[in-house]
C-alpha cells in the first residue's frame, strides 16, 4: 500500500507509468480523428481509470467505447 501511495503522489497513477502514454490506446481505434479524442472542450468525457490506459487487455474497453460513440453519431468526437 505504501508503494501505491508513493506512486500516486509521484506520478498520479498506481504503477508509476509515464502519463504521456495514457492515450496510446487511441492508436487502436480505426479512423480515429487527428486530435485523438482529446479536446480543449468536449460534450462527453470518459475516464478508463489508471489501469485501462496502460495495459492492452484493459485497453479494449476505451477502444470499444470510442467505436460505439462514433457509430452512434456522436459527431463531436470526430
Residue frames as qw, qx, qy, qz and C-alpha x, y, z in Angstrom:
[[0.000, 0.886, 0.464, 0.000, 0.00, 0.00, 0.00],
 [0.317, -0.763, 0.104, 0.553, 2.87, 2.36, 0.72],
 [0.384, -0.092, 0.606, 0.690, 4.31, 1.78, -2.76],
 [0.161, 0.645, 0.661, 0.349, 0.96, 2.56, -4.35],
 [0.180, -0.917, -0.254, 0.250, 0.64, 5.73, -2.25],
 [0.391, -0.556, 0.329, 0.655, 4.17, 6.79, -3.24],
 [0.341, 0.199, 0.687, 0.611, 3.44, 6.11, -6.90],
 [0.054, 0.812, 0.565, 0.137, 0.23, 8.15, -6.76],
 [0.261, -0.871, -0.052, 0.413, 1.99, 11.07, -5.14],
 [0.389, -0.431, 0.483, 0.656, 4.84, 10.99, -7.64],
 [0.082, -0.043, 0.716, 0.692, 3.21, 10.13, -10.97],
 [0.526, 0.144, 0.142, -0.826, -0.57, 10.28, -10.31],
 [0.845, 0.090, -0.359, -0.387, -1.07, 6.60, -11.18],
 [0.838, -0.453, 0.261, -0.155, -0.65, 3.40, -9.18],
 [0.942, 0.116, 0.136, 0.284, 2.02, 1.90, -11.44],
 [0.306, -0.734, 0.240, 0.557, 4.23, 5.00, -11.76],
 [0.616, 0.354, 0.537, 0.456, 3.92, 4.75, -15.55],
 [0.179, -0.102, 0.208, 0.956, 4.64, 7.70, -17.82],
 [0.330, 0.576, 0.498, -0.558, 1.48, 9.81, -18.09],
 [0.246, 0.500, -0.431, -0.709, 2.30, 10.59, -21.72],
 [0.097, 0.061, -0.950, -0.290, 1.27, 7.00, -22.56],
 [0.348, 0.266, 0.679, -0.588, -2.28, 7.31, -21.19],
 [0.597, 0.546, 0.101, -0.579, -3.85, 7.99, -24.58],
 [0.020, -0.395, 0.825, 0.403, -1.88, 5.42, -26.58],
 [0.433, 0.273, 0.849, -0.131, -4.99, 3.20, -26.80],
 [0.450, 0.692, 0.105, -0.555, -6.39, 5.65, -29.39],
 [0.100, 0.501, -0.727, -0.458, -3.96, 4.15, -31.92],
 [0.171, 0.083, 0.980, 0.053, -6.16, 1.01, -31.87],
 [0.409, 0.606, 0.485, -0.479, -9.31, 2.90, -32.90],
 [0.451, 0.293, 0.602, 0.590, -9.85, 2.64, -36.64],
 [0.126, 0.674, 0.368, 0.628, -10.38, 6.05, -38.25],
 [0.414, -0.661, -0.363, 0.510, -9.54, 7.92, -35.06],
 [0.221, 0.959, 0.104, 0.146, -9.54, 11.68, -35.60],
 [0.549, 0.519, -0.311, 0.576, -6.20, 13.50, -35.71],
 [0.240, -0.658, 0.324, -0.636, -6.87, 15.05, -32.28],
 [0.384, 0.082, -0.888, 0.240, -7.10, 11.55, -30.76],
 [0.460, -0.633, -0.599, -0.170, -10.36, 12.41, -29.00],
 [0.447, -0.433, -0.331, 0.709, -8.54, 14.99, -26.86],
 [0.116, 0.717, 0.335, 0.600, -10.14, 18.41, -26.96],
 [0.090, 0.221, -0.352, 0.905, -9.96, 21.64, -25.01],
 [0.496, 0.063, 0.385, -0.776, -13.75, 21.48, -24.56],
 [0.221, -0.027, -0.914, -0.338, -15.93, 18.43, -25.16],
 [0.645, -0.270, -0.129, -0.703, -19.54, 17.41, -24.74],
 [0.955, -0.202, -0.189, -0.107, -18.60, 13.93, -23.49],
 [0.006, -0.683, 0.684, -0.255, -15.94, 12.89, -21.01],
 [0.966, -0.175, -0.155, -0.112, -14.94, 9.37, -20.09],
 [0.082, -0.708, 0.679, -0.176, -12.15, 8.05, -17.95],
 [0.869, 0.066, -0.479, -0.107, -10.95, 4.47, -18.05],
 [0.762, -0.640, 0.094, 0.011, -9.12, 4.75, -14.76],
 [0.196, -0.796, 0.552, 0.154, -5.48, 4.11, -14.05],
 [0.624, -0.158, 0.749, 0.156, -5.26, 0.59, -15.49],
 [0.677, 0.574, 0.460, 0.018, -7.06, 0.71, -18.84],
 [0.247, 0.935, -0.180, -0.178, -4.81, 3.45, -20.08],
 [0.114, -0.719, 0.676, 0.110, -1.71, 1.26, -19.91],
 [0.418, -0.180, 0.890, 0.022, -2.45, -2.44, -20.37],
 [0.231, 0.108, -0.695, -0.673, -3.53, -3.97, -23.72],
 [0.158, -0.354, -0.921, -0.022, -6.19, -6.27, -22.25],
 [0.039, -0.633, -0.530, 0.563, -7.84, -3.38, -20.43],
 [0.015, 0.346, -0.265, -0.900, -7.47, -1.04, -23.42],
 [0.002, -0.313, -0.853, -0.417, -10.24, -2.93, -25.18],
 [0.057, -0.689, -0.640, 0.335, -12.74, -1.00, -23.04],
 [0.029, 0.684, 0.012, -0.728, -11.88, 2.56, -24.11],
 [0.021, -0.165, 0.716, 0.678, -11.41, 1.42, -27.72],
 [0.009, -0.436, -0.885, -0.162, -14.86, -0.20, -27.73],
 [0.016, -0.741, -0.458, 0.491, -16.45, 2.88, -26.14],
 [0.010, -0.528, 0.291, 0.798, -14.87, 5.20, -28.71],
 [0.010, -0.051, -0.837, -0.544, -16.08, 2.98, -31.57],
 [0.015, -0.581, -0.806, 0.116, -19.56, 2.82, -30.07],
 [0.003, -0.730, -0.243, 0.639, -19.82, 6.59, -29.68],
 [0.002, 0.346, -0.525, -0.778, -18.58, 7.17, -33.23],
 [0.054, -0.225, -0.894, -0.383, -21.15, 4.72, -34.62],
 [0.058, -0.658, -0.695, 0.285, -23.88, 6.29, -32.50],
 [0.256, 0.742, 0.310, 0.537, -23.34, 9.52, -34.49],
 [0.424, -0.810, -0.103, 0.392, -21.54, 11.49, -31.81],
 [0.597, 0.689, 0.074, 0.405, -20.15, 13.79, -34.43],
 [0.208, -0.939, 0.224, -0.157, -18.47, 15.89, -31.74],
 [0.806, -0.409, 0.375, 0.207, -15.95, 13.05, -31.36],
 [0.773, 0.358, 0.288, 0.437, -14.57, 13.48, -34.87]]
